[in-house]
Amino acid sequence: MIKADHKKWARFIFDIYITRELKNKFNRFILVNEFPEIEPGSSLLILPNHFSWWDGFFIDYYTKHFIKRKIHLLMLEEQLKRYWFFKKVGAYSINPDNAKSTFESLQYTAEVLNDLDNFVVYYPQGKIEQYEKRPPLFKPGVLKVLENSKLKTNVLPVGFKISYSENKLPDVFVRSGKMISVAPRENSFELIRTEFTNNLSLLDEFSPGEKSIDLFTL
């Protein structure tokens, strides 16, 4: 597997690049609700939906405004080999077709989670699927991610949506779900899956006229 190899110079370049790209391709980056409080002394696992090529950029841009820990984002090994720069800003790999590689990736994830200087981004759908699909795919691999954690884990579902209106460029909408506290070896799969799905439903119900914040202006 390929481990994350954070470099300050890479993060500096990437932050400039991602901000420019998002502002050139989207009209607004709308926060539907506030980012929830992270329980001190707990590891952090973020579960975004996966519906577009932009998803990794969305979650990186969103979390860097609210989380001071180092991001670690799990992505397919074949993709990380192609886009090697991403490991310099926190990406690491998994090869689901190789049992040994998968085991190593899950063990590495546990190590990352057990360090409170870090947080992990994991896509529970396992692949890109249409945003409108309900219920969304939610694979049980999230349990494998959590089972080796030695600390209580804050699990946060996050939903993103791209929406077109009267403007030339589309808007990005993001909503954080309920923060779920999971004790070591606790099986909270159904609770997490339900909250992941419910958060997307609540994102669908949000009206652009409601109170919100444009992250581009912060």
NUFI-249987 format. One line per field, with one value per residue (C-alpha): x negated, y, z; residue in one letter; residue number from 1. Coordinates in steps of 0.25 Angstrom, whole numbers. Each point is the difference from the previous one (the first is absolute). Example, Ala and Ser with C-alpha at 12.3 -4.5 7.8 and 13.67 -1.06 7.14 Angstrom:
2
X	[-49; -6] .
Y	[-18; 14] .
Z	[31; -2] .
res	[a; s] .
n	[1; 2] .
This chain:
218
X	[0; -4; 0; 3; -13; 4; -9; 2; -4; 10; 11; -3; 1; 12; 8; -3; 4; 13; 5; -2; 6; 12; 3; -2; 9; 11; 8; 1; -3; 12; -1; 14; -3; -11; -12; 3; -9; -11; -1; -14; -8; 7; -4; 7; 6; 7; 10; 3; 9; -7; 7; -10; -15; 0; 3; -14; -2; 14; -4; -14; 5; 11; -7; -13; 9; 5; -10; -15; -4; -7; 9; -2; 9; 1; 0; -1; -15; 1; 5; -11; -11; 5; 2; -12; 0; 12; -8; -7; 13; 5; 5; -3; 4; 8; 1; 13; -4; -12; 3; -14; 0; 14; -4; -12; 8; 10; -11; -6; 13; 1; -14; 5; 13; -8; -8; 8; -8; 7; 14; 4; 10; 6; 11; 9; 7; -13; 2; 6; 15; 11; 3; 15; -1; 8; -3; -15; -9; -7; -10; -3; -15; 2; 0; -14; -5; 6; -3; -15; 2; -5; 7; 14; 3; 8; 7; 5; 9; -2; 9; -3; 9; -3; 12; 3; 9; 0; -15; -9; -8; 6; 0; -6; 8; -5; 7; -6; 8; 0; -13; 1; -9; -5; -7; -11; 5; 15; 8; 7; 2; 15; 0; -11; 6; 13; -6; -8; 13; 8; -10; 1; 15; -1; -9; 10; 11; -9; 5; -10; 8; -3; -10; -14; -15; -8; -14; -6; 2; -6] .
Y	[0; 15; 8; 14; 9; 14; 11; 15; 5; -9; 4; 15; -3; -8; 10; 11; -10; -5; 14; 5; -12; 0; 15; -1; -12; 3; 12; -2; -10; 0; -5; -5; -2; 2; -9; -9; 0; -10; -8; 2; -12; -7; -4; 5; -8; 8; -7; 9; -5; -3; 5; 8; 2; 12; -7; -1; 15; 3; -7; 5; 15; -2; -6; 9; 11; -7; -11; 2; -15; -6; -5; -15; -4; -14; -2; -11; -4; 1; 14; 4; -6; 9; 12; -2; 15; -3; -8; 12; 7; -12; -11; -15; -12; -13; -11; -7; -11; -4; -6; 3; 14; 3; -6; 9; 12; -2; -2; 13; 7; -5; 6; 13; 1; -3; 12; 13; 8; -7; -2; -10; 2; -13; -1; -11; -1; -6; 6; 11; -1; 10; 10; -2; -15; -3; -7; 2; -12; -2; -11; -7; 4; 11; -10; -5; 14; 2; -14; 2; 14; 1; 13; 5; 4; 12; -4; 11; -2; 12; 2; 8; 4; 8; 9; 9; 12; 13; 2; -5; -8; -10; 1; -10; -3; -8; -5; -7; -11; -3; -3; -15; -4; -15; -7; -10; -13; 5; -4; 13; -4; 2; 13; 6; -5; 6; 14; 0; -2; 9; 11; 0; 0; 13; 6; -3; 8; 12; 12; 10; 11; -5; 6; -5; 4; 1; -6; 7; 13; -4] .
Z	[0; -1; 13; 1; 0; 4; -5; 4; -14; -6; 9; -3; -15; 1; 8; -10; -12; 6; 4; -14; -6; 8; -1; -15; -2; 11; 3; 15; 11; 9; 14; 4; 15; 10; 1; 13; 12; 0; 13; 7; 1; -11; -14; -12; -12; -11; -9; -13; -11; -13; -13; -8; -4; 9; 13; 5; -2; 6; 13; 1; -2; 10; 11; 0; 5; 12; 4; 4; -1; -12; -11; -4; -12; -5; -15; -10; -2; -15; 1; 10; -8; -12; 9; 9; 5; 8; 10; 3; 5; 8; -10; 3; -8; 0; -10; 2; -9; 8; 14; 6; -5; 5; 14; 0; -4; 12; 10; -5; 1; 15; 3; -6; 8; 13; -2; 4; -10; -11; -6; -11; -12; -4; -11; 5; -14; -5; -14; -7; -2; -4; 11; -2; 3; 13; 9; -4; 1; 13; 1; 13; -1; 9; 11; -4; 1; 14; 6; 3; 6; 14; 3; 0; -15; -4; -13; -9; -12; -10; -12; -13; -11; -13; -4; -12; 0; -7; 0; -10; 10; 9; 16; 9; 12; 13; 12; 12; 7; 14; 7; 4; 12; -2; 11; -3; -6; 1; -12; -5; -14; -1; 8; -9; -13; 4; 3; -13; -8; 9; -2; -15; 1; 9; -10; -11; 8; 2; -8; -6; 7; 14; 9; -4; -2; -12; 3; -12; 8; 13] .
res	[m; i; k; a; d; h; k; k; w; a; r; f; i; f; d; i; y; i; t; r; e; l; k; n; k; f; n; r; f; i; l; v; n; e; f; p; e; i; e; p; g; s; s; l; l; i; l; p; n; h; f; s; w; w; d; g; f; f; i; d; y; y; t; k; h; f; i; k; r; k; i; h; l; l; m; l; e; e; q; l; k; r; y; w; f; f; k; k; v; g; a; y; s; i; n; p; d; n; a; k; s; t; f; e; s; l; q; y; t; a; e; v; l; n; d; l; d; n; f; v; v; y; y; p; q; g; k; i; e; q; y; e; k; r; p; p; l; f; k; p; g; v; l; k; v; l; e; n; s; k; l; k; t; n; v; l; p; v; g; f; k; i; s; y; s; e; n; k; l; p; d; v; f; v; r; s; g; k; m; i; s; v; a; p; r; e; n; s; f; e; l; i; r; t; e; f; t; n; n; l; s; l; l; d; e; f; s; p; g; e; k; s; i; d; l; f; t; l] .
n	[1; 2; 3; 4; 5; 6; 7; 8; 9; 10; 11; 12; 13; 14; 15; 16; 17; 18; 19; 20; 21; 22; 23; 24; 25; 26; 27; 28; 29; 30; 31; 32; 33; 34; 35; 36; 37; 38; 39; 40; 41; 42; 43; 44; 45; 46; 47; 48; 49; 50; 51; 52; 53; 54; 55; 56; 57; 58; 59; 60; 61; 62; 63; 64; 65; 66; 67; 68; 69; 70; 71; 72; 73; 74; 75; 76; 77; 78; 79; 80; 81; 82; 83; 84; 85; 86; 87; 88; 89; 90; 91; 92; 93; 94; 95; 96; 97; 98; 99; 100; 101; 102; 103; 104; 105; 106; 107; 108; 109; 110; 111; 112; 113; 114; 115; 116; 117; 118; 119; 120; 121; 122; 123; 124; 125; 126; 127; 128; 129; 130; 131; 132; 133; 134; 135; 136; 137; 138; 139; 140; 141; 142; 143; 144; 145; 146; 147; 148; 149; 150; 151; 152; 153; 154; 155; 156; 157; 158; 159; 160; 161; 162; 163; 164; 165; 166; 167; 168; 169; 170; 171; 172; 173; 174; 175; 176; 177; 178; 179; 180; 181; 182; 183; 184; 185; 186; 187; 188; 189; 190; 191; 192; 193; 194; 195; 196; 197; 198; 199; 200; 201; 202; 203; 204; 205; 206; 207; 208; 209; 210; 211; 212; 213; 214; 215; 216; 217; 218] .
